[in-house]
Every structure is written in C-alpha cells, then in structure tokens.
Amino acid sequence: MQGKKQFNEKLFLSFQLSDRVPADNFYRRLREQLDLRWLYKSTIKYYGTEGQQSIDPVVFFKLILIGYIENLNSDRKIIAHSGMRLDILFFLGYDLDEQLPWHSTISRTRQLYGEEIFKELFSKVLGLCVSKGMLSGKRQAIDSAYVKANASMSSLVAKQIIEDGEQYLQELQDDEYGNVIEQHSNVMKDDRDNDQITRSRKDSTDHHHSWKKEAYKEMPGGKSLPRRPDSNDSEESRSKFVSNHTHYSKTDRDARVSVKPGKPRQLNYTMQTAVDMGSHVLTNIEAHLSDRRDSESLPQVLTNTISNLEEQGLQVEEIAADTGYSSGKALQSCVANNIIAFIPNFGQYKAERPGFIYHKEEGYYECERGIRLPYKKTYQDKKGYYKKQYRSSAKDCGHCPLRTTCIGSRADYKKIEDTVDKHLYDQMYERLQTPYAKRMKKRRQATVEPVLGTLINFMGVRRIWTRGLKGANKFMLGAGAAYNLKKWLKHKEQKVKMAVMAIRRTIEGLCFHLLGLSQTLRRQSRQPKNISITF
C-alpha cells in the first residue's frame, strides 16, 4: 500500500538540539574541544560597567569562525546561514526559539576589538596545533596573494599636484673603505602614502605609463567607470589605467591599485603567509599594502613568524620563498635572524661577467687581457639603491682590439656596477645550485600554494569585508585561525582513523591466518592414515 505523509505543525513539542546533532558532527566536536573562555578576560577592557549588554565575545568569535569555515562572504549571510543549521546553533549555544544577533552587531564588534585580540586567537589556535605535535617549525614556506579590498575603482581620485621643492634629505654615509658615499641629489621620493604628488613625479609616471595604453587593450576589465551616453562601451568597461603614485581611494585609503597578468586592475590588499612545510599549518598570516613588493614585506613577515613560533617553544631554521622576495634588505634580515633562506635571485642578478674575473679578496675586476678595473666609489642612484662602481682607465682601453665590442665607439673606459649586497646574492646563488635547494623549491610549491588556494576559494577570503589595513589584518588573522582549527580537528580524526584501520587490518590478517590453519587441519583429518607394523 502506498504511503502518503501528512504534515500538521504541532503547537507544542519536546525538542533538544543535543539529541539532533550527531556525536561525530564537526561543530559538536569543535564545541567540546575548543575553549574560548579566555576571551572574557581579554575583551573586558573594551566595555564599561553600565548600559545594555553587548554580544557575548565567545559568540562573536564563533560567528566569524563559522563565516570562514562555511565560505560565507558577508555578515548577513553568516546570521542567515546559522539560523538554518541545527549543528551551528548548538555550537553557538542558541536554542531554536532564540534570536541570533543582528548582522550589524558583528560589524561593530569587529571594529571595536583591537588587533591584539585577533592575534591572540591565532596564537591560541596555533598552540593547540603545537600541543598535538603537528609541526616542528624548522622549515617555513612563505608566499603572498592579492585579496580584493572593499572599495571600487570608481572611488579613485587624483592626488593634488604640487611644485617641486626641497624635499630630499641628504645623509652622509661612508663605504667600507672610509670614503663618503655619493648621495643622489634628486632621489625619487616614496609618495605612495601621500595625498600629494610633485609635478616632476607626475610627468615621470605619465611618461612611464604611456607605452601601456596600447598593451592593455586586450586585457580584461571590470565595470568600474560610469558610462556616458556618447562613449564607447568597450572603452568605458575597462578599468582605469592609474597608478598609486597619482591616485588614491576615497573609500579605503589603504587599498592600493594592483594587477596580475590576465586580470583587471583593482584595489587590493596583499595577504602574506608563512606555512609549516611538515604539516601545512599556518604559522603567520598578515595584511600588507598591495603596492609594496614582497621583498619589502619579508623582514616584517619573518620577524612575526619567528615571534609566533618562539611563543610555542619552536625555532625557525630555514625558509623558502619565490623570486619576488629577493632583495638586499630581505637577505640582510635573513642573515640577522640566523635563517638559512632559499630565495632565487631576481632577474637582473648576474653570477658572473662574461670576459671578466672578479677578485674578491683584492676587490677588483680583471678582463681577459689582464687589465684591472679597480674599485672607484660607492654611490646612490636615482631610485635610492647603493651601488659599487669598478672602472678601468681610458689609457688601458684606448688601444685595446676588443674596445668596440666591449665599450663601444664613444666610451673611453669600461665600467662595471654591482650592488653593495652582491656577496649576499652570490651566497644565495651558490646555495641554490645544491640538490637540497631544488627539493626545497618543490616542497615550497606543494606547501604554501595549496594553502593560499584553500583560503581564497573555500574559506571566504576572496574579498575583505572591512576597510583599512588594521581591519584587513583582523580579517586575515581570523581566516588563519579558522584554517588551523580545521587542520587541528582533522589531524585528530586521521590519527583515530589510522588506528581503527590498523586494528581492522590486524583482525583481518588474524582471521585469514586462522581460516588457513583450519583448512589445513581439515585436509589433514580427511587423509587416510598409513599404519605400518614392523616385526
């Protein structure tokens, strides 16, 4: 007989969330094992003694963790999604008839709490991973990714142009030989954080970008510009071709214009991460301005990573990163922290000069004809980099048969310039030739890149909901804590699963052995016994 379900909603019923959430449910296990009561003491300084009660700090942090775990990209979606899930309500400590906090309460509370609370949360979760022996901390893989800011390209405005003036500070420095380093009289000032730009810098930037107008025609663009009735649709749909030197966002001053090949220009932040190579656990995550090179961010990333692991009693010994992290200051920070780094040198580095030999102890170059190019001076170029100059004399090069191919017809002498940190680049070049360095490169790619992909595609980090660098840092710290929590629970689950599988294999092997033994005894019992009598 065919059945037919009838539904009549009951006015009263007996119901408990704990009876409906399975014992192996993710959020039930997280509720039982994660203790966040320390938040009450850490956040008490943000509240007064009178007025209405705020949202429970534990509930707030549980809600933002749910947003990352469930890949939700807004506070509204977190509240709507949580209200429809019995396991999440049980994790939050809310019953069916209780009203969840308003989504605006989450936004205001996120702004209220300082970065130190989010850093403490990340540190506590990292400590949980360390307590289970998930990581050793010796080898770290470092990489970065752009995360879209909560601002559109239409919010960009041009910086105010001012006339050139006395804006460069001269500092006298000495080189290793005691000679005064020549300072450039017109070093380009870093004006990315200012709302003003000099006229000479504006003209220089426009000239530099002029060649890209044709190159960017085939690049994809977003609908960032307002359309005019008499305009070309294809031109208006392309993102503004602007620079951080000439424009800034009114909506989010810390959001910077950046672009990757094949993608439209947009306002982003940079997510810098450090991942343990042995366990894929995040040991550091932080937000940086997206107009900063990775090499500029490495000293701070390295310092924070070392600090996070030292709090857990671990020590960093080696790091691996890509070419974008290569610079003199970055390598200096690795040496200062006694870190063995594996960072490929940038493209302009030359391991050797064809036709010239460098004598390290004496400090000069020698050409194939035996002419010396001694050290002349250390100077600062227009971009602010310090270089060493080695130069021959016009007398030595005047009658050289290789003059045309070596220095050309106009120059009178041969000049070779090296960065003052060349010895660090040379050490790195020699280190990268070893088989161990090649293995480290593969391990770095297999470690940190999947972690970045998981955060961006499956944990709601495709776009930042907050504004400002501090807000972006809170957002990324919360994402890192949620990622490590999942790794933490999964690690325990794997250990239990492996133990169960080992017991099962042992039982199956024992059963197979007993079955074979019983079959052997049965065959022997069926065979006729030969009885021989000897007289």
Secondary structure by P-SEA (a helix, b strand, c coil): cbbbbbbbbbcbbbbbcccccccccaaaaaaaccccccccccccccccccccccccaaaaaaaaaaaaaaccccaaaaaaaaaacaaaaaaaccccccccccaaaaaaaaaaccaaaaaaaaaaaaaaaaaaccccccbbbbbbbbbbcccccccccccccccccccbbbbbbbccccccccccccccccccccccccaaaaaaaaaaacccccccccccccccccccccccccccccccccccccccccccccbbbbbcccccbbbbbbbbbcccccccccccccccccccccccaaaaaaaaaaaaaaaacccccbbbbccccccaaaaaaaaaacccccccccccccccccccccccccccccccccccccccccccccccccbbbbbbccccccccccccccccccccbbbbbbccaaaaaaaaaaaaacaaaaaaaaaaaaccaaaaaaaaccccccccccccaaaaaaaaaaaaaaaaaaaaaaaaaaaaaaaaaaaaaaaaaaaaaaaaaaaaaaaaaabbbbbbbcc
